[in-house]
Amino acid sequence: MIALVTGAGTGIGKGIALKLAYSGYDVAVHYNSSSLGADAVCEQIAALGKKAISVKADLSDVSSIAKMFDFVEENLGPLDLFVNNAGITDKAPFLETTEELFEKIYKVDVKASYFCMQNACKQMIKHNKKGSIVAISSNHSSAHFADVSVYGTMKAALNKMVEHIAIEMAKYRIRANTISPGWVDTGAERLDNKESTYYKVPLKKWATVEEVADTVVFLASDSAASITGANIVIDNGALLLCDKGERYGL
């Protein structure tokens, strides 16, 4: 089995790539700027006895996306699984959002996602693969937190996009699903202090990278053979909270 994971040099993407290798996949590790991270992930995958290649691509450039998929096919083989993980999470208040910021997030979180998944499906169809597409979205697609009007909008578009892919690709037996995490403990410096967010997280914890990666493995497996067009939220109940925590005994 062969998988390509975008944005796999760090964070959630890294965890997904490693979990897929543990689960028997040969993995293409995409990166744009973190070459050292991608190479380290490939070394860890090779140590597990699986094949791994790193591939650099600027996903804001559609021609680079096509070249990436060609490179993976030529050097690893046709895909069984594509994980659309790469994304930009920059924030700004609505009244201070610039066209530059809007375009930056749109080009990667929406446009690149669209053409990455299109290329993945074309490759699967070409090789008669009953493959799987998994897109990493966010609970921001439904939530209304401050300063993420662009990011949240783009993730909502991603969820809708995957639903369309799921129905159009069903005739090829290619399944497409999304995972929408809330706060995930990746260790990234940009993240808030965990305890400071617990007032709006009913289970009083953050998700782990391993939990997201395990869900990817499940969605790509035969155990999920009847699941397509679905969105799995992994946010410890954050989207459920509509009132003060005290009203729920929290």
C-alpha positions as CSV (number, residue, x, y, z in Angstrom):
1,M,0.0,0.0,0.0
2,I,1.2,3.5,-0.9
3,A,0.3,6.8,0.7
4,L,1.2,10.5,0.1
5,V,0.8,12.9,3.1
6,T,1.2,16.6,2.5
7,G,2.8,18.8,5.1
8,A,4.4,15.7,6.7
9,G,7.7,17.0,7.9
10,T,6.2,18.3,11.2
11,G,3.2,18.1,13.5
12,I,0.1,16.2,12.6
13,G,1.4,15.3,9.1
14,K,4.5,13.7,10.6
15,G,2.4,11.7,13.0
16,I,0.2,10.5,10.2
17,A,3.1,9.5,8.0
18,L,4.7,7.5,10.8
19,K,1.5,5.8,11.8
20,L,0.8,4.8,8.2
21,A,4.3,3.2,8.0
22,Y,3.6,1.3,11.2
23,S,0.4,0.1,9.5
24,G,2.1,-1.2,6.4
25,Y,2.2,1.7,4.0
26,D,5.1,3.0,1.9
27,V,4.9,6.7,2.4
28,A,5.7,9.8,0.3
29,V,6.5,12.7,2.7
30,H,5.6,16.1,1.2
31,Y,7.2,19.3,2.5
32,N,7.6,22.8,1.3
33,S,10.1,24.4,3.8
34,S,11.0,21.7,6.4
35,S,13.3,19.5,4.4
36,L,15.2,18.4,7.5
37,G,12.0,17.3,9.1
38,A,10.8,15.4,6.0
39,D,14.2,13.7,5.7
40,A,14.0,12.7,9.4
41,V,10.5,11.2,8.9
42,C,11.8,9.2,5.9
43,E,14.6,7.8,8.0
44,Q,12.2,6.7,10.7
45,I,10.0,5.1,8.1
46,A,12.9,3.3,6.6
47,A,13.9,2.0,10.0
48,L,10.5,0.3,10.1
49,G,11.3,-1.5,7.0
50,K,9.0,0.5,4.7
51,K,9.9,2.6,1.7
52,A,9.8,6.4,2.0
53,I,10.6,9.3,-0.2
54,S,10.5,13.1,0.5
55,V,9.0,15.4,-2.1
56,K,9.2,19.2,-2.2
57,A,6.3,21.1,-3.7
58,D,4.9,24.6,-3.4
59,L,1.2,23.7,-3.2
60,S,0.1,27.2,-4.1
61,D,1.4,26.4,-7.6
62,V,-0.9,24.0,-9.4
63,S,1.8,22.9,-11.8
64,S,4.0,21.9,-8.8
65,I,1.1,19.8,-7.5
66,A,0.9,17.8,-10.8
67,K,4.7,17.3,-10.7
68,M,4.6,16.1,-7.1
69,F,2.0,13.4,-8.0
70,D,4.0,12.3,-11.1
71,F,7.2,12.1,-9.0
72,V,5.5,9.9,-6.4
73,E,4.0,7.6,-9.0
74,E,7.4,7.2,-10.7
75,N,9.4,6.7,-7.6
76,L,7.1,4.9,-5.2
77,G,4.1,3.7,-7.2
78,P,0.4,4.6,-7.6
79,L,-1.4,5.8,-4.6
80,D,-3.9,3.8,-2.4
81,L,-4.3,6.7,0.0
82,F,-3.9,10.5,-0.2
83,V,-3.9,12.5,3.0
84,N,-4.5,16.2,2.4
85,N,-2.9,17.6,5.6
86,A,-1.0,20.7,4.6
87,G,-2.6,24.0,5.5
88,I,-2.1,27.6,6.7
89,T,-3.5,28.7,10.1
90,D,-2.7,32.4,10.1
91,K,-5.1,34.6,12.1
92,A,-6.3,38.2,11.9
93,P,-9.4,40.1,13.2
94,F,-12.0,40.5,10.5
95,L,-11.6,44.3,10.2
96,E,-7.8,43.9,9.9
97,T,-7.7,41.0,7.4
98,T,-5.8,41.9,4.2
99,E,-6.2,40.6,0.7
100,E,-2.7,39.2,1.0
101,L,-3.6,37.1,4.0
102,F,-6.9,36.0,2.4
103,E,-5.1,34.9,-0.7
104,K,-2.3,33.2,1.2
105,I,-4.7,31.0,3.1
106,Y,-7.0,30.4,0.2
107,K,-4.2,29.2,-2.1
108,V,-3.2,26.4,0.2
109,D,-6.3,25.5,2.3
110,V,-8.8,25.6,-0.6
111,K,-7.2,25.8,-4.1
112,A,-4.3,23.5,-3.4
113,S,-6.5,21.0,-1.5
114,Y,-8.8,20.9,-4.5
115,F,-6.2,20.2,-7.1
116,C,-4.2,17.8,-4.8
117,M,-7.3,15.7,-4.3
118,Q,-8.1,15.9,-8.0
119,N,-4.7,14.7,-8.9
120,A,-4.9,11.9,-6.4
121,C,-8.2,10.7,-7.7
122,K,-7.0,10.8,-11.3
123,Q,-4.0,8.6,-10.4
124,M,-6.2,6.2,-8.5
125,I,-8.6,5.9,-11.5
126,K,-5.7,5.5,-13.9
127,H,-4.5,2.5,-12.0
128,N,-8.0,1.1,-11.0
129,K,-7.3,1.7,-7.3
130,K,-10.3,1.7,-5.0
131,G,-8.5,4.2,-2.9
132,S,-9.1,6.6,-0.1
133,I,-8.9,10.4,0.3
134,V,-8.6,11.8,3.8
135,A,-8.6,15.6,4.3
136,I,-7.5,17.2,7.6
137,S,-9.9,20.0,8.2
138,S,-10.7,21.7,11.6
139,N,-13.5,22.2,14.0
140,H,-13.1,25.9,13.0
141,S,-15.3,24.9,10.0
142,S,-18.2,24.9,12.3
143,A,-17.0,27.0,15.3
144,H,-16.9,30.8,15.5
145,F,-13.7,31.6,17.4
146,A,-12.3,35.1,17.2
147,D,-9.7,36.2,14.5
148,V,-10.2,33.1,12.2
149,S,-12.9,34.3,9.8
150,V,-10.7,33.4,6.8
151,Y,-9.3,30.1,8.2
152,G,-12.7,28.9,9.4
153,T,-14.3,29.8,6.1
154,M,-11.7,27.9,4.1
155,K,-12.0,24.8,6.3
156,A,-15.8,24.9,5.8
157,A,-15.2,25.1,2.1
158,L,-12.8,22.1,2.4
159,N,-15.5,20.0,4.1
160,K,-18.0,20.8,1.4
161,M,-15.4,20.1,-1.3
162,V,-14.8,16.6,0.1
163,E,-18.5,15.8,0.1
164,H,-18.6,16.6,-3.6
165,I,-15.6,14.5,-4.2
166,A,-17.1,11.6,-2.3
167,I,-20.3,11.5,-4.4
168,E,-18.5,12.0,-7.8
169,M,-15.8,9.4,-7.0
170,A,-18.2,6.8,-5.6
171,K,-18.6,5.2,-9.1
172,Y,-14.9,4.5,-9.0
173,R,-15.1,3.1,-5.4
174,I,-12.9,5.9,-4.2
175,R,-13.9,7.1,-0.8
176,A,-13.3,10.7,0.6
177,N,-13.7,11.8,4.2
178,T,-12.6,14.7,6.5
179,I,-11.2,14.8,10.0
180,S,-11.9,18.0,11.9
181,P,-9.6,18.3,15.0
182,G,-9.8,21.0,17.6
183,W,-6.7,21.7,19.7
184,V,-4.1,19.1,19.0
185,D,-1.0,18.8,21.2
186,T,1.7,19.0,18.5
187,G,4.2,20.9,20.6
188,A,4.1,23.9,18.2
189,E,5.1,27.2,19.8
190,R,2.1,29.0,18.3
191,L,-0.3,27.0,20.4
192,D,-2.0,28.4,23.5
193,N,-1.3,27.0,27.0
194,K,-3.6,24.0,27.2
195,E,-5.1,24.7,30.6
196,S,-6.1,28.2,29.5
197,T,-8.5,26.7,26.9
198,Y,-10.1,24.1,29.1
199,Y,-13.0,26.3,30.0
200,K,-14.3,25.7,26.4
201,V,-13.2,22.0,26.1
202,P,-15.7,19.8,28.0
203,L,-13.3,16.8,28.3
204,K,-10.6,19.2,29.7
205,K,-7.8,18.0,27.4
206,W,-6.4,18.3,23.9
207,A,-6.4,15.6,21.3
208,T,-3.1,13.9,20.5
209,V,-1.4,13.6,17.1
210,E,-1.7,9.8,17.5
211,E,-5.5,10.0,17.8
212,V,-5.7,11.9,14.5
213,A,-3.3,9.5,12.9
214,D,-5.2,6.5,14.1
215,T,-8.4,8.0,12.6
216,V,-6.7,8.4,9.3
217,V,-5.7,4.7,9.4
218,F,-9.2,3.7,10.2
219,L,-10.8,5.7,7.4
220,A,-8.4,4.2,4.9
221,S,-9.0,0.6,6.1
222,D,-11.6,-2.0,5.2
223,S,-13.3,-1.4,8.5
224,A,-14.5,2.0,7.0
225,A,-15.4,0.5,3.6
226,S,-18.9,2.0,3.9
227,I,-17.9,5.4,5.1
228,T,-17.6,8.2,2.5
229,G,-18.5,11.9,2.7
230,A,-18.2,11.8,6.5
231,N,-16.6,14.3,8.8
232,I,-15.1,13.1,12.1
233,V,-14.7,15.7,14.7
234,I,-11.9,15.2,17.2
235,D,-12.1,18.1,19.6
236,N,-13.0,16.7,23.1
237,G,-16.5,18.1,22.8
238,A,-15.6,21.7,22.1
239,L,-18.3,22.1,19.4
240,L,-20.9,20.9,21.8
241,L,-20.5,23.7,24.3
242,C,-23.1,26.4,23.8
243,D,-23.4,27.9,27.3
244,K,-21.2,28.5,30.4
245,G,-19.5,25.4,31.5
246,E,-21.2,25.6,34.9
247,R,-24.5,24.9,33.2
248,Y,-23.3,21.5,32.3
249,G,-21.6,20.8,35.7
250,L,-18.2,21.5,34.2
